[in-house]
Amino acid sequence: MWSLLLLLSGTACVWYGWSRPRPSGARPRPRPAGPGRVATPPVRLTEAGRATLVTVGGSFLIIAVFTALSGV
């Protein structure tokens, strides 16, 4: 059970870290505020954030393999 949970969360972290677009040099424009919305800039991961997500996700995947092999 734990190995499946770690496998899914690790896969999600690695996928999200690899699939997000890299920030460009231009500053993103804020989204216009509509009825009931606040103008917020789009969120993008920095290189350090992407590296952290991929590292943590990869660690989860390694731990999932070892817990599955140990039978826990």
C-alpha positions as CSV (number, residue, x, y, z in Angstrom):
1,M,0.0,0.0,0.0
2,W,2.8,2.5,1.0
3,S,4.8,1.6,-2.1
4,L,1.8,2.4,-4.4
5,L,1.2,5.7,-2.6
6,L,4.9,6.6,-2.9
7,L,4.9,5.5,-6.6
8,L,1.9,7.7,-7.4
9,S,3.2,10.8,-5.6
10,G,6.7,10.4,-7.0
11,T,5.4,10.1,-10.5
12,A,3.2,13.2,-10.0
13,C,6.1,15.3,-8.7
14,V,8.5,14.2,-11.5
15,W,5.8,14.8,-14.2
16,Y,4.9,18.2,-12.9
17,G,8.5,19.3,-12.6
18,W,9.4,18.2,-16.1
19,S,6.2,19.4,-17.8
20,R,6.0,23.0,-16.6
21,P,7.3,25.6,-19.0
22,R,10.5,27.4,-18.0
23,P,10.2,31.0,-17.1
24,S,11.3,33.4,-19.9
25,G,13.0,36.7,-19.5
26,A,9.8,38.6,-20.1
27,R,7.6,39.3,-17.2
28,P,4.2,37.6,-17.5
29,R,1.2,39.9,-17.7
30,P,-1.4,39.6,-14.9
31,R,-4.7,38.0,-15.8
32,P,-7.5,40.5,-16.1
33,A,-9.9,40.7,-13.1
34,G,-13.4,39.6,-14.0
35,P,-16.5,39.4,-11.9
36,G,-15.5,37.7,-8.6
37,R,-11.8,37.4,-9.6
38,V,-8.7,39.1,-8.5
39,A,-6.0,40.0,-11.0
40,T,-3.1,37.5,-10.4
41,P,0.0,36.8,-12.4
42,P,0.4,33.3,-13.8
43,V,2.6,31.1,-11.5
44,R,5.7,29.5,-13.1
45,L,8.3,27.3,-11.4
46,T,11.8,28.5,-11.2
47,E,14.7,26.2,-12.1
48,A,15.4,25.6,-8.4
49,G,11.7,24.6,-7.9
50,R,11.7,22.3,-10.9
51,A,14.9,20.6,-9.7
52,T,13.5,20.2,-6.2
53,L,10.3,18.6,-7.5
54,V,12.2,16.2,-9.7
55,T,14.6,15.3,-6.9
56,V,11.9,14.7,-4.3
57,G,9.8,12.8,-6.8
58,G,12.8,10.6,-7.8
59,S,13.5,9.9,-4.2
60,F,9.9,8.8,-3.7
61,L,10.2,6.5,-6.6
62,I,13.4,4.9,-5.3
63,I,11.8,4.5,-1.8
64,A,8.7,2.9,-3.4
65,V,10.9,0.3,-5.2
66,F,12.7,-0.6,-2.0
67,T,9.5,-0.8,0.1
68,A,7.9,-3.0,-2.6
69,L,10.9,-5.3,-2.6
70,S,11.0,-5.5,1.2
71,G,7.3,-6.4,1.4
72,V,6.3,-3.5,3.6
